[in-house]
Amino acid sequence: MPGGGPELEHLIGLFARLPGLGPRSARRIVLRLLREPEQRLLPLAHAIQSVAATVRACTRCGNLDSVEPCSICADPAREARICVVESVADLWALERALIYHGRYHVLGGLLSALAGRGPEDIAIAGLLARLATPPTQEIILAMPATVEGAATGHYLMEKLKPFSIPVSRLAQGVPMGGALEVLDEGTLATALRARRPA
């Protein structure tokens, strides 16, 4: 590998571990940062250090924030609904949509027999504890359309029954702009089963 010293190679290696980046992309990023260290590298280093020192998972919902509870949990204007998601990335995606104004609960994973992940390995107990103190008007299960997502959703539906809180799931099926000919059979079957009056 071309020179630059062990410090540079270490930095390139760290970038290369990030999702979607390989060694070549990582090398390009590092070279770009080093072209303007005062404008790019040092602010990035400062931001990373600041985030590492201040950002934590909210003990109530699992979101990432620098305050406790997180700004979503602390917002009194939020609706008394809880949207259950697999990850913080899912929470952020729903927030970007600007359509949901309730609260969240991040499971931190999905049930998976193959991966050896059971109910005690994800934040189900935390969700149930939150429901013990009302009022929660609705639980929305925003699980991915996978075998693990379906298993987790089914398990949660059973656990939520004693609370007598309405539970809904995200609609699944044909995506906006999606051509039927390119969709898989499972997506088409789900879309047909979830059809509604026009």
N, C-alpha and C positions, 0 to 999 in steps of 0.2 A: 504494500500500500504506500502511496506517495507520502513524503515526509510531512512534518508539521508538529511532531512531538507527541508524547503520550497524552498530554492534556487535551489537545485537539482530537486525537483519536478517541479518547474517552467521551468527549462531548458528542462527537459524531455517533458513537455507539449508543449513547443515551437517546438521542433523537431517533435513531434507527429502530428503537424498540417501540416507538409510538405507533398506534394503529394507523395503517395506510401509508406508512413511510418505510422505505428500505434504506440500505447504506448509501445508494446514489443520491436519493432525495435528501437524506440527512446531511450529506456532504455539501450539497448545493445550499441548503439552509444555513449551515454554519459559515460557509464562505460569504454568503450574503450578509449575515450578521456582522462578520468581521470587516466588511468593507466600510461600514459606518458604525463603529462600536459605540460612539457617544449617543447616536440617535436610535440605534436598534439593540445592540447587545446589552448595554448597561441597563436601559429601561426594562428589558425582558428579564434580566437577572434580578433586578429589584422587585419586579412584579411577582416572580416565582417565589422569592424569599418571603415577600409579604403574604402571599396566599398560603404558603406552608406554615407561617406563624399564626395566622388568624382564622382561616376557614376550617370549619368543622361540620360534622353531620349534626343536624338538628335532632335533639333527643326525643322530640315529639313525633316528627314526620319522616325524618331521614334526609331531608333536603340539605344541600350544602350552602352555608352562609357564614358570615363573620359575626353574627349576633345569635343569641340564644334566648328564646326560641327564634327560629328563622323569621324573616320579614313576612312570609306568607302566613305562618301560624299566628304571628302577632297582629295581623291586620284585622281589625274588628269589622271591616266592611265585607269580608269574605263570607260567602253563603255557607250555611251549616250542612254542606255536603262533603263527602270525602271520596276522592278519586284515588283508587288503589293502582299503583303502577309498579313495574318491575324495577326500574332504575331511575336515577336522577336525570339521565338523558331523556327518558320518557316524560318526566315532569316538565323539564324545560321545553320540550317539543309542544306539549299541551299549552303551556304558558305563551309560547310564541304565536299560537293560533288565535289568541285574544278572544276566545269564545267561552271559556270556562272560568268562573270566578269563585270557585269553592276552595276547599283545602285538599291536601294530598296525604298519601301514606306510601312511602317507598319500601317495597319488600326487600330489596337488595338481592334478588334472585328469584328463581322459580323452582317449584318442586320437580325433582328429576330422579327417578329410580336409577337410571344409568350413571348419573354423576354422584349418586349417593347423597343427594340433598333432600332432607325431609323437612317437615313443618318447623322443627326446632332450629333449623339452619337459616331460616328467613324470618322477617319481622312480623309474623302473624300474631304472636302474643301481644306485641305493642299495639297493633291495630285493635284487637279485641279489648284491650285495656282502655283505649281511647273511647270506645263505644259505651263503656260502663257508665260514663258521665254524660248524660244527654245535654243538649239536644242534637242529634244528627238526623237530618231529614232524609238522606239518601246515601247509599254506597254505590259508587260507579266502579265496576271492575274493568280496567283498561289493560287487559292482558294481551300479549301478542298472539296472533293466530298460528300457534304451534301446538304440538302435542303437550309440551310442558306448560304452555299458557292455558290450554284447556283443562289440564289436570289441576293446576293451581286454582283456576276459576271455580271448578267444581268443588274442590275442597273448601274454598272460602264460602261458597254458597251454603254448604252444610254447616259450617261453623257460625255463620251469620244468622241462621234461622231463629235461634232463641231470642235475638234482639228485636224482632218484629220491625225492622227498618227496611223500607223498600230497597231492593238491590237491582241494579240494571247493568248491562254490559254494553260496550261499544258495538255499534253495528259493524258488520263485516260483509265483504262482498266485492262487487265491481268497483274499482277505483274511478274517480272522476277522470274522464278522458281515456279510459282503458278500453281497448278493442276486445270484444269477446273471444276472437280467434286466438289471441295470445295468452289468455288466462288459463290456469290449470283447472282440472276438473273439480278439485276441492273448493276452490274459490267460487266457481260457478254454482256448485251445489249449495254452498253457504248462502250465496246471493239469492238463489231461488227460494230457499227455505225462509229467508228473512224478508221476502217481498212484502210490500204493503200496498194498500189501495192507491191508485193514481189520481 
